[in-house]
Amino acid sequence: MGSEVVWILLLGLLGRGAIAWFLPPGFDEAYYTGYVRHWQMSYFDHPLLVGWVTGLGVVLTGDVTQFSIRIGTLLLFTGSLYFLYRTSCHLFDPATGRLTLLITSLVPFFGVGFGVLTLPDSPLMFFWSACLWLASVEFFPTSEEQPYRPTARVVAIAALVGLSCLGKYHGFLLGLGLVLFCLLSPPHRQVFRSGWLWGAITVFALVLSPVAIWNAQHDWISFRFQGARAIPDGGYRVGDLLLTFLVGVAYLFPSFGFPLWWTQVRQLGRWGDPKYLWILCLSLPIYGGFTLMGGYRQVLPSWPMPGYFGAMLWLGHQMAIAQSRHPRLIRRWLVASGSTIAALLLVALLHVRFGLIQRDGVGAIAGGVWAPADDPSTQLIDVAQVRAAFQTAPWREVLDQVDFVFSNNFFFAGQMMMALGSITDKPITCFDTDIRGFAYWSRAQDFVGREGLYLTSDQFQYFDQRAIADLAALGETNPAWQLGPEQRLPAVQIYRTFFQDVVALGQIPIRRAGGTVQTVRVYRATNLQRPYPRPYGYP
């Protein structure tokens, strides 16, 4: 590994570390700190590794901060990039490997989504990349004079696929891609006649056993939940398909996204090239499949990204060929793309953290252009401010007096868990019909007769029509639950039919750039009369 590769990895780590230090925690990240507070063999919505990765920095630092929960992600993505580089070198040559590494390091979604935020994608992509490298060594040995013969590496590849599945259920798509390649490539069909295949199946099952055991004990809820997300929720809409395609290109950055699609699609007829077939099987079905899915349901930006990540191998190869012919053009392309991405990320980070363009904000450029009420970045609550408030009077006394803390939204409950989990051992839960892992971190019956602290925000203080309908389906109705003109109802009105009383105690302002950008509303709820209904989980 040359000095150029070391510098690319090191500078990328430092840049992502700066983002991790300043960027407030996202909704999912705060929620995943609940995984750290409640260690289990698996969880409602994801397997176990995201909890381990999130908890790594917490264990090392002894504190729950936006940086500490991201330490594991920062390290793992550096490893992911290294394995992708090794894969590209093995398939092609070191020069192509360096170019592939550089391009991949510049893609904004990879850098932030895989490399900063503590998400299930981080362990997924680490083991995915390791699997790509080992599979490339297995299927494309340096000596091609002898016909392919399976080796013990097939078992190790299966273990890495299993570990990918422990990161995120996308790992199954990695396994399917490898199977597809072996089916389509005549020399590699030897895998299905090899004794190593049975060892691979056994090891894969053993690695995946924590998820299987947990789900077997909990009505297979994870598989039912994730499987339902693939079911169409309406007719097919070509406009949504196009939008999904463009959103994917935007997250990759257009100067990388459009070339990636072009280099993949224009080579579709090259089935005779085993290396291209291998890359194609491990990429196009994933990002192509999720793009097509966007025509009938909303697709999260992270879903197709593992496929795009694998496709970077072919993009890097094609750009290396172009670089040999037009070095100045490729250099300008990389410099222009990299500098533009860096500038946009810097402006976005400075605004999210310091209100760079916040209207009337201290230090805002030209007085700012974006009012906090219209700024979605204010949804990223600075949990340190909430924690600081509850460490001082009078909120410290209030927290000590109640039996538990709850919110009406699992994302916001996650933010409050991140804020308060290190200063209190009292249960923190969610009273809603969509409560994800909170359904398995306590029992609904545990809170009956207890006194709670209800925390919510301007954004999350309401229940919508879906929540009211879900309550009705669970046998809970009330004539007073009338939706307003905006088809929503303050959650506190519903809670007053479950508790003896719910009293507003005050508000905690969340400040940025000299102004209040978000407000945490605090209520005291006394004597829960009956369990709040849950559609799943512990009663």
Summary of the structure (lengths in Angstrom):
residues: 539
radius of gyration: 25.0
end to end distance: 55.2
largest distance: 79.8
contacts: 1842
relative contact order: 0.10
helix: 61%
strand: 9%
